[in-house]
């Protein structure tokens, strides 16, 4: 299973990175994020506690671990369960005075089908496309406000 989404954000890479990597600030602009917390520094090996809202309306928790933190360029994490690895990679790339943000999500392992039963590729694609579109709109509307 693999899902990919991309958006062109009307902000310089440093600004886009600042908003995307401020995980605690996600609920302020991300319609699918109820709460987010880093359990340490923004560095590989740090755990996240994300409470997200499934496009169907149910809230769920995921506790991935950061796998890559390249300021201005990449923020990635992986959630693990017995027989399942679910990876999310986001990359940022300058495109003129804007930033292309691409999110790739994949799941592998013998129990990967269980994820697809509860969170189909279509539902994941919808969530990620709308999440990135909200990131784009957050810049068009002005600076994000912490809540």
C-alpha positions as CSV (number, residue, x, y, z in Angstrom):
1,X,0.0,0.0,0.0
2,X,1.3,3.4,-0.9
3,X,-0.2,6.9,-1.1
4,X,1.4,10.1,-2.3
5,X,0.2,13.8,-2.2
6,X,1.9,17.0,-3.1
7,X,1.1,20.7,-2.8
8,X,2.8,24.0,-3.7
9,X,2.9,26.2,-0.6
10,X,3.1,30.0,-1.1
11,X,6.0,30.4,1.3
12,X,9.8,30.1,1.3
13,X,11.1,26.7,2.4
14,X,12.2,28.0,5.8
15,X,8.7,29.2,6.5
16,X,7.1,26.0,5.2
17,X,9.5,23.9,7.3
18,X,8.7,26.0,10.4
19,X,5.0,25.4,10.1
20,X,5.3,21.7,9.1
21,X,7.8,20.8,11.8
22,X,5.9,22.6,14.5
23,X,3.9,19.4,15.3
24,X,2.3,20.9,18.4
25,X,0.9,23.7,16.2
26,X,-0.7,21.3,13.8
27,X,-4.2,21.4,15.4
28,X,-4.2,25.2,14.6
29,X,-4.4,24.6,10.8
30,X,-4.7,20.8,10.2
31,X,-8.3,19.7,10.1
32,X,-7.2,16.0,10.8
33,X,-5.1,16.7,13.8
34,X,-6.8,16.9,17.2
35,X,-3.6,17.0,19.2
36,X,0.1,16.4,18.7
37,X,3.0,16.1,21.0
38,X,6.7,15.4,20.6
39,X,8.2,13.3,23.5
40,X,11.6,15.0,23.1
41,X,13.6,17.0,20.6
42,X,12.8,17.2,16.9
43,X,15.3,14.4,16.1
44,X,15.4,10.9,14.8
45,X,14.4,8.4,17.5
46,X,11.9,10.8,19.2
47,X,8.4,9.5,19.6
48,X,5.3,11.5,18.6
49,X,1.8,11.2,20.1
50,X,-0.7,12.1,17.4
51,X,-4.4,12.1,17.8
52,X,-5.8,12.3,14.3
53,X,-9.3,12.3,12.9
54,X,-10.1,9.7,10.3
55,X,-12.0,11.1,7.2
56,X,-14.9,9.0,8.4
57,X,-15.1,11.1,11.6
58,X,-13.5,8.7,14.2
59,X,-10.5,9.9,16.2
60,X,-7.5,7.6,16.6
61,X,-4.1,7.7,18.2
62,X,-0.8,6.8,16.6
63,X,2.6,6.9,18.2
64,X,5.2,6.9,15.5
65,X,8.9,7.5,15.9
66,X,10.8,10.1,13.9
67,X,13.1,8.5,11.4
68,X,14.5,11.5,9.5
69,X,14.8,15.2,10.4
70,X,16.6,17.3,7.8
71,X,15.7,20.9,8.5
72,X,14.0,22.5,5.5
73,X,14.1,19.3,3.5
74,X,12.6,16.2,5.2
75,X,10.5,15.1,8.2
76,X,9.6,11.4,8.3
77,X,8.3,9.0,10.9
78,X,7.3,5.3,11.2
79,X,4.6,3.6,13.3
80,X,5.2,0.0,14.2
81,X,3.0,-2.8,15.3
82,X,3.4,-6.5,15.3
83,X,3.6,-7.4,11.6
84,X,3.1,-3.9,10.4
85,X,5.4,-0.9,9.5
86,X,3.6,2.3,8.4
87,X,6.0,5.0,7.2
88,X,5.3,8.6,6.4
89,X,7.8,10.7,4.6
90,X,7.5,14.4,3.9
91,X,9.9,16.3,1.7
92,X,10.1,20.0,1.1
93,X,11.8,21.5,-2.0
94,X,12.2,25.1,-3.1
95,X,10.3,26.0,-6.3
96,X,10.9,29.7,-7.0
97,X,9.6,31.6,-4.0
98,X,7.3,28.8,-3.0
99,X,7.8,25.3,-1.6
100,X,6.7,22.0,-2.9
101,X,5.7,19.7,0.0
102,X,5.3,16.0,-0.9
103,X,3.9,13.4,1.5
104,X,4.4,9.7,0.8
105,X,2.9,7.1,3.1
106,X,3.4,3.4,2.8
107,X,2.6,0.3,4.9
108,X,4.3,-3.1,4.7
109,X,4.4,-6.3,6.6
110,X,2.2,-9.4,6.9
111,X,-0.5,-7.5,8.8
112,X,-0.6,-4.6,6.4
113,X,-4.0,-5.7,5.2
114,X,-5.4,-4.9,8.7
115,X,-4.5,-1.2,8.2
116,X,-6.3,-1.2,4.8
117,X,-9.4,-2.6,6.3
118,X,-9.8,0.3,8.7
119,X,-7.9,3.0,6.8
120,X,-8.2,2.5,3.0
121,X,-5.8,4.0,0.5
122,X,-8.7,6.2,-0.6
123,X,-9.3,7.5,2.9
124,X,-5.6,8.0,3.5
125,X,-5.3,9.9,0.2
126,X,-8.2,12.1,1.1
127,X,-6.7,12.9,4.5
128,X,-3.3,13.7,3.2
129,X,-4.5,15.8,0.2
130,X,-6.8,17.8,2.5
131,X,-4.1,18.1,5.1
132,X,-1.6,19.5,2.6
133,X,-4.2,21.8,1.1
134,X,-4.9,23.1,4.6
135,X,-1.1,23.8,5.0
136,X,-1.2,25.7,1.7
137,X,-4.3,27.7,2.8
138,X,-2.7,28.5,6.2
139,X,-0.1,30.6,4.4
140,X,-2.6,32.2,2.0
141,X,-4.6,33.3,5.1
142,X,-1.5,34.8,6.8
143,X,0.6,33.5,9.7
144,X,-0.7,30.6,11.8
145,X,-1.9,31.5,15.3
146,X,-1.0,29.2,18.1
147,X,-3.9,28.0,20.2
